């Protein structure tokens, strides 16, 4: 039995010498995860062996990912080796034989040119074992496809959204102009219109220049040539030339961000002055044909003027927020005269209206953003004839985001600025990447990935959660792309026909009935308090004691809290052991109703990137990764001390745990107990709610006693 990280390193070294690469990977990953932040020769050697093992097993993406990390360290020999190895791990191009495994070398004890001495041999069987078989593509693009998954008229959706946003912004400006005492309402209206138009037009043309500055200063974007892109992805360069020629577009300005999170986005004012930026991670995690579909997707945004419309929509939404802030600030600084009071009252109305319009405007903007993603996917499928390639790209991007999040956590780095800042513009929303990315990481076949999409497509919670997303859920986009594959007489990448068949067999009463119940239960504390208050008012009127109403409200609140607690955390008796992929494939999963689970796996990191005192964990088993949420019985203070003094020792440990699984935009397990060699960890999620309910009951009793004495 492997009892320590050192034992794992020794076992990994023995396995790699025996060319037992599966075993080597298992042991070396344990060692590397347990030595996060260590800069010893042994740690670098373990990572080098891990790269060679990944390569031998055909896990080219994992090998490139780790090589990139090693190329950033301060050890010249390690950097040189990693750079040389990266040259032996090219992005896979269809029809080209992938590089295979390598024999292990004791690199840190070898000459500086040891990397060049590492032989490369073909390992096609190992590659096929890891890489999922690709569904076919059409012989050529340019075929017209029936649109799926979006409104039928993009111009109509855009026009209605922008008109609504413009009308709300203009109306509020008019209100402010009139409130400020204009003697000529028509003049005020003209001024309001002019201000709104000038602001919007100015922002339309200036915002790309501001974005250029932000790209350079914040993200370190490097502008490049089509020839460099061709060296990274030949098909992408060919596609850019073809689309620009056919659509009579000037070639967009091409940029690359040195970030391993795979993403891509466009921005600008006019199609002929567009910028198209991708991250290095796109070439790390995706094959050539998949990168090309991502470029096609972004070119679709340019052809449809999406970046211009979204820039204008965002400007109008921000204008509403500025009006809200301005009205509040001016109202606070007014004096106490009669005129000031009247003006303050008017500004309060304007501020409230601006806040309401701003909230509505955000949802309109999000709807417009989701609609445009469907149209860009459709464009990519048409011009490449490869909807399956884009389906794979979306799933691999999710996988890359999951992997990079884990890497940043292991290295105590903050979250990616690119993913956070470019969330609305990027090709995928990082916040809903977890399920698809986790499934791809471990799936033995594409059907396993497809099972995860059941929740995206059929669960009513998915529709609710998608309202707050800049992008459609991955499952819905893949479903639309599958329909394009069907129109091209191609086999769907993830067999969405089987997914649809499974979805049609789901118990709709259980799906929607459970959803309605959960919506009500989410508000059970508030509902209980309101019902208790109404009952208390009736009793207090009969008894002539107003304190009874407050006592009733507290009792109702206590009942609501208890109901909420036992729905979220039902009693764990003897849950059958399961795995993460099975949980992710549960179409009935709820973000509220906890499902008792038992899991066996390993704690691989803390729950938050860079969170040294974070009390939560990242956990993986053989089928995927999920977050564990720990809760101390002493509340936030107990969580702080657990994260500060104890949680680190559990990282890298094999564990057996019980808890409650829930799935929303992301999935997590609320920890109940976790058993490992370091001891037993107990978590108390219900405890805080029980304490709150007890305090409410005690408060109700105290008020009742006080009322009886009056």
C-alpha positions, -999 to +999 in steps of 0.1 A: +000+000+000+013+035-009+015+053+024+032+086+015+040+109-014+076+097-013+064+061-017+043+073-046+074+088-063+094+056-058+065+035-072+061+059-101+098+056-109+097+019-108+066+018-130+081+041-157+113+020-158+091-011-164+071+010-190+039+004-170+027+039-179-009+036-165+006+028-130+033+055-134+006+081-141-014+070-110+015+072-086+031+103-101-001+123-100-005+115-063+031+127-057+027+159-078-007+169-062+008+164-027+038+186-035+021+217-049+044+247-049+076+226-043+106+235-065+129+206-057+147+185-083+126+155-073+094+174-080+106+185-115+117+150-122+083+136-112+066+161-136+090+151-164+083+115-159+046+123-159+049+141-193+066+111-207+040+087-193+012+109-207+029+109-241+033+071-240-004+067-233-014+090-261-026+117-237-011+144-258-032+172-244-022+164-208+014+162-219+013+196-236-005+211-206+022+200-182+050+209-206+037+244-207+038+246-169+074+234-169+084+259-196+075+287-171+097+276-142+131+292-133+152+261-140+170+266-174+175+228-180+138+221-172+126+249-194+149+238-223+136+202-219+100+213-218+104+235-249+120+207-268+093+183-258+066+207-268+080+205-304+075+167-302+038+172-291+022+191-319-015+199-321-031+169-338-041+175-374-066+151-391-048+126-412-014+131-395+000+103-373+003+115-337+035+113-318+036+084-294+054+075-262+090+079-250+114+060-229+121+074-195+154+091-187+168+104-155+167+140-168+181+159-139+211+136-138+216+136-176+234+160-199+217+192-209+207+178-243+189+149-227+156+159-243+171+154-277+181+119-267+146+108-258+134+085-287+099+089-300+080+058-312+046+053-327+019+044-302-013+045-323-030+019-301-024+039-270-036+071-287-069+054-298-074+042-262-076+078-249-088+099-279-125+095-285-133+083-320-143+113-342-176+114-360-173+122-397-175+156-414-188+167-448-165+168-477-169+206-480-186+235-464-211+260-479-242+239-475-273+257-463-287+243-430-320+248-413-314+267-381-321+251-347-321+263-311-327+301-317-353+326-328-359+325-366-349+361-373-317+375-358-323+410-371-358+410-354-344+398-321-316+424-322-339+452-332-365+445-305-338+442-278-319+474-288-352+493-293-363+483-258-330+492-242-328+525-261-364+534-251-357+527-214-325+547-214-341+576-233-372+576-210-350+579-179-329+607-194-362+625-201-373+620-166-341+635-152-342+664-176-378+672-167-371+668-130-344+694-131-370+720-139-369+725-176-395+751-187-396+737-222-405+699-222-399+697-260-364+712-256-358+687-228-369+659-250-345+670-278-316+673-253-324+639-239-324+623-274-292+641-284-274+630-252-285+594-256-275+592-293-241+610-288-233+587-259-242+556-278-225+565-310-194+577-292-192+545-272-198+525-304-167+538-320-145+544-290-151+511-271-129+490-295-100+514-289-105+511-252-107+473-256-074+473-275-058+491-245-073+467-220-062+437-241-026+449-241-025+461-206-045+435-187-044+404-209-010+409-227-026+403-261+000+399-289-011+409-324+000+384-349-002+375-386-022+349-406+010+331-413+017+325-376-019+312-372-013+289-402+017+275-384-005+267-354-037+256-373-034+253-411-072+247-415-080+279-396-059+301-418-074+285-449-109+291-435-102+328-427-090+334-462-121+317-477-147+334-455-131+369-460-130+364-497-166+351-500-181+377-476-159+405-490-145+412-456-112+427-446-091+402-427-098+408-390-069+418-368-057+386-352-045+383-316-032+356-293-033+358-254-007+337-236-032+319-214-038+282-214-075+286-207-090+278-242-112+307-254-119+329-284-137+362-289-143+391-313-149+428-308-150+460-328-173+486-344-175+475-380-169+442-397-139+455-416-122+467-384-129+436-363-105+420-339-104+382-335-085+370-304-078+335-292-058+321-263-028+297-265-049+271-247-071+267-278-042+252-297-032+231-266-065+214-261-081+213-296-071+196-328-067+215-360-101+209-374-117+218-341-097+251-338-110+259-373-146+255-363-139+280-334-125+305-358-155+299-380-178+306-351-160+339-343-161+349-380-199+342-378-201+369-352-183+393-375-204+385-405-236+390-384-223+423-369-227+406-335-199+424-317-213+458-328-248+450-317-236+436-284-214+466-278-243+489-283-266+468-261-239+468-234-236+505-237-273+511-232-274+488-202-245+506-186-262+539-194-292+527-173-269+518-144-252+553-147-286+569-145-294+548-114-261+558-097-264+594-107-300+598-094-291+582-060-260+604-056-277+636-066-306+629-043-283+623-013-265+657-018-296+679-020-305+703+008-336+703+030-356+731+013-391+725-002-377+724-037-349+701-027-374+677-011-395+677-042-365+671-064-353+643-041-386+626-043-385+627-081-350+615-082-359+585-060-386+575-084-361+579-113-335+559-094-359+530-087-371+530-123-335+530-136-327+500-113-358+481-126-349+489-162-313+480-157-323+446-144-347+440-173-320+453-197-294+428-184-318+399-191-326+413-225-289+415-232-283+380-220-311+367-242-296+385-272-262+371-264-275+335-262-294+339-295-263+351-313-243+321-301-268+298-318-264+318-350-226+317-349-226+280-343-249+276-373-226+297-394-196+276-384-214+244-393-224+258-427-190+271-438-169+242-425-193+213-430-181+201-397-207+205-369-192+175-351-159+193-349-175+223-332-194+199-308-160+184-299-145+219-296-171+230-271-167+200-249-129+202-251-130+239-242-150+230-211-124+203-204-096+227-208-112+252-184-117+225-158-080+214-162-067+249-160-088+257-130-073+227-112-037+237-123-041+272-110-055+259-077-025+235-074-001+264-080-021+288-057-027+312-087-058+335-090-085+327-115-079+335-151-084+372-159-093+362-195-121+339-184-135+364-159-131+396-180-142+380-214-170+359-200-197+376-222-176+377-253-159+343-251-171+313-271-182+295-239-193+305-204-167+292-180-193+290-152-211+261-169-180+242-181-178+218-152-202+190-162-191+186-199-155+191-190-155+165-163-173+140-185-148+144-213-119+140-190-128+104-181-153+092-208-145+059-225-169+068-253-188+098-266-221+084-253-208+089-217-204+125-225-238+127-241-255+114-209-243+145-191-263+166-215-296+152-203-297+177-175-289+206-198-317+198-222-345+184-201-343+196-165-365+226-159-338+240-135-315+242-165-339+266-182-341+287-151-304+288-146-297+296-183-316+329-178-285+342-161-260+329-186-243+347-214-243+315-235-267+286-240-259+255-220-234+233-237-259+204-241-284+226-260-257+239-284-245+203-290-281+193-296-285+220-323-252+210-339-263+174-339-293+185-360-269+201-385-249+168-387-282+150-394-290+174-422-256+166-437-262+128-434-235+126-408-234+106-376-237+129-346-206+132-324-223+125-291-253+105-304-279+131-294-306+109-309-300+085-281-299+114-256-333+127-269-347+092-267-336+089-231-350+124-224-384+114-238-385+085-214-380+107-184-408+110-159-421+145-167-443+146-137-413+140-115-392+165-134-417+194-134-435+185-102-402+184-083-392+217-099-424+235-087-420+220-052-384+231-051-393+266-061-417+268-032-393+251-008-366+276-016-387+303-002-401+282+027-385+304+055-400+335+040-434+318+033-434+303+068-427+337+084-454+354+063-480+327+072-470+328+108-473+366+108-508+365+093-519+339+118-504+359+146-521+391+135-555+373+137-548+359+172-533+392+184-565+410+173-586+386+193-564+388+224-556+425+220-518+418+222-498+430+192-467+410+204-485+377+194-481+387+157-443+389+161-442+356+180-463+339+152-439+352+126-409+338+144-426+304+148-435+303+111-399+313+102-385+285+124-408+259+107-398+272+073-361+270+082-364+234+094-383+223+063-357+239+041-329+222+061-344+187+059-351+190+021-315+202+014-300+177+038-321+146+041-310+119+066-281+098+054-286+062+063-268+037+040-264+054+006-251+031-021-217+039-034-218+058-067-195+079-089-193+115-102-201+107-138-233+088-127-243+118-106-236+142-134-258+121-157-288+123-134-314+143-153-335+148-121-307+164-100-317+197-083-297+226-069-319+225-038-328+189-030-297+171-018-292+135-029-274+114-003-242+099-018-212+078-009-180+083-029-145+069-029-116+089-045-089+115-037-088+151-025-068+168-051-068+204-039-085+232-020-118+245-031-109+279-044-080+290-066-054+307-045-075+302-014-049+291+011-074+294+040-103+280+020-121+253+039-136+235+008-120+208-014-117+195-049-124+158-051-120+133-079-127+097-085-121+075-115-150+092-134-146+129-127-141+159-104-165+178-081-162+203-053-167+194-017-184+220+006-173+218+042-193+235+070-181+239+106-206+238+135-190+271+146-200+289+115-177+312+095-151+314+123-149+276+124-146+274+086-118+299+087-097+280+113-104+247+096-092+261+062-062+278+079-049+251+102-063+217+091-076+214+055-042+213+038-032+180+053-061+162+035-049+173+000-035+143-019-052+118+005-074+089-007-108+093+011-142+077+016-170+103+020-207+107+024-226+139+016-254+154-004-250+160-042-267+190-059-264+203-094-270+238-107-248+257-131-220+239-113-221+206-093-210+201-057-213+177-028-221+191+006-198+171+029-212+150+057-182+128+067-148+122+051-126+093+063-089+090+054-056+081+070-054+116+086-086+109+105-123+116+103-137+149+091-172+158+101-192+186+085-223+202+099-244+217+072-277+212+090-263+225+123-265+262+115-300+260+102-311+240+134-295+267+156-313+294+136-346+276+140-340+271+177-332+308+182-365+317+164-385+294+187-367+307+218-374+343+206-411+335+200-414+320+234-397+350+251-420+374+232-451+353+242-440+354+279-434+391+277-468+397+260-485+376+287-471+399+314-482+431+298 
